[in-house]
Amino acid sequence: MRVRVGTHGGRAAVAAAVAMLLGGCAGAADDDGKTSASASAGAEKAAAGGTGKKAAAAARGGTLGPAGSACELPVSFGVAEDWKPEAVDAGKELAQVSKGEDGDLAGELAAAMLRQGPVTAACEIDAKPSGNIGFLRVWKGKPGDADAGGVLRAFVAAEKGVSEAKYHSFKTGGGVPAVEVEYVSTDKLLEETKKESAFAVGTPDGPVVLHLGGMDTREHDEMLPAFELAKQTLELS
């Protein structure tokens, strides 16, 4: 999640945290001019597979979760081709937050990025290499909090500007009971509204939430096949 805010002063810390708050979107469109072209290809794929619950799963490029994978998790699932995963050590990231000028604000922003409701960030899978601007993020809770529905509702409640949340239960392709939510989030500062999706499962090691976020609704819809792949392949590690 790249909250590198520990050594360059409070103002730089705040800037770094705010940049991540925007989902790593700034500058992505300037990635050698590749993003717009590949995003168009992604749109064609999404249109072919549909959107929402009926979206076709993306081609599998790897697996996350097992020991030795980029992110070791209580669950394993397929990752779409060209998506780049990176483990997040929330405790380490928070420990690096500067305590100098504006340190408290930087810490608050970093904590907001690394914790949401009852879960903590564990893995960030970047869609940019595939041509989209957004992430599939994995969040983990403490052992004992195995109520997937309750954890997911608390996760959504911790996000500001949420409306039109619709929940439903399903089973992942690996047979794990899960709860999914689709909702709309509104950024009052930017005056923008977009769709978001997430689902949660319970494991013996605690609940796991997978959240799909994009720069806007179009990016979200184009990335749904990757989200669908995770749903169709997720099983307990």
Protein Blocks (a to p, Z undefined) as FASTA:
>chain_A
ZZafklnojklmmmmmmmmmnoomgoklmngolmmmmmmmmmmmmmmnogajllccdddf
bdehiehiabdcfbdcdddehiacddddfklmmmmpcfbehklmmmmmmmmmmpghjbcc
fbdcdfklnopacddddddddehiacfklmmmmmmmmpghiahiacdddddfkopacddd
ddddddfklopacdddddddddfkbpcddddddfblmlmmmmmmmmmmmmmmgccZZ
